[in-house]
Amino acid sequence: QVQLVESGGGLVQAGGSLRLSCAASGTIFNLNAMGWYRQAPGKQRELVAAITSGGTTNYADSVKGRFTISRDYGKVTVYLSMNSLKPEDTAVYYCNLRVGLNYPMDYWGKGTLVTVSS
């Protein structure tokens, strides 16, 4: 069973920075991608950033130029460096791990809260 554990959330003022980490454990086959999603109160969960096993990255337009996703391939850990944070970035951030290509399966962390005060 794959488990994802997030850390690094917290309270920060607008313009500040945070770094989220997500460590995966368990038996992982055919890793496709890892990424971060977020869900703000009353809104749907949305993709923030993802990185494939080949290193290709994808970002939501709202975070381009401010957030950076990276991976530690040896530890199956993904990071999200968040700079120039805005109050609208406030949300629960969830780590995602996807395995398989033809029939992908998603694993999720429990989430970490990021609160940006104005």
Solvent accessible surface area in square Angstrom, and as a share of the most:
residue,aa,sasa,rsa
1,Q,174,0.77
2,V,12,0.07
3,Q,114,0.51
4,L,12,0.06
5,V,99,0.57
6,E,23,0.10
7,S,60,0.39
8,G,36,0.35
9,G,30,0.29
10,G,28,0.27
11,L,133,0.66
12,V,25,0.15
13,Q,135,0.60
14,A,50,0.39
15,G,57,0.55
16,G,21,0.21
17,S,63,0.41
18,L,38,0.19
19,R,135,0.49
20,L,0,0.00
21,S,28,0.18
22,C,0,0.00
23,A,50,0.39
24,A,14,0.11
25,S,59,0.38
26,G,53,0.51
27,T,87,0.51
28,I,43,0.22
29,F,146,0.61
30,N,121,0.62
31,L,38,0.19
32,N,35,0.18
33,A,15,0.11
34,M,1,0.00
35,G,1,0.01
36,W,0,0.00
37,Y,48,0.18
38,R,17,0.06
39,Q,65,0.29
40,A,24,0.19
41,P,118,0.74
42,G,92,0.88
43,K,141,0.60
44,Q,160,0.71
45,R,93,0.34
46,E,79,0.36
47,L,53,0.27
48,V,0,0.00
49,A,0,0.00
50,A,21,0.16
51,I,12,0.06
52,T,48,0.28
53,S,57,0.37
54,G,73,0.70
55,G,32,0.31
56,T,91,0.53
57,T,58,0.34
58,N,82,0.42
59,Y,48,0.18
60,A,24,0.18
61,D,118,0.61
62,S,64,0.41
63,V,0,0.00
64,K,118,0.50
65,G,87,0.84
66,R,30,0.11
67,F,6,0.03
68,T,72,0.42
69,I,6,0.03
70,S,46,0.29
71,R,32,0.12
72,D,44,0.23
73,Y,116,0.44
74,G,73,0.70
75,K,141,0.60
76,V,37,0.21
77,T,10,0.06
78,V,0,0.00
79,Y,37,0.14
80,L,0,0.00
81,S,36,0.23
82,M,0,0.00
83,N,71,0.37
84,S,59,0.38
85,L,2,0.01
86,K,83,0.35
87,P,55,0.34
88,E,122,0.55
89,D,1,0.00
90,T,36,0.21
91,A,2,0.02
92,V,46,0.26
93,Y,0,0.00
94,Y,35,0.13
95,C,0,0.00
96,N,8,0.04
97,L,0,0.00
98,R,87,0.32
99,V,21,0.12
100,G,17,0.16
101,L,149,0.74
102,N,133,0.68
103,Y,198,0.75
104,P,67,0.42
105,M,108,0.48
106,D,54,0.28
107,Y,46,0.18
108,W,101,0.35
109,G,8,0.07
110,K,191,0.81
111,G,24,0.23
112,T,20,0.12
113,L,104,0.52
114,V,0,0.00
115,T,45,0.26
116,V,7,0.04
117,S,41,0.27
118,S,131,0.85
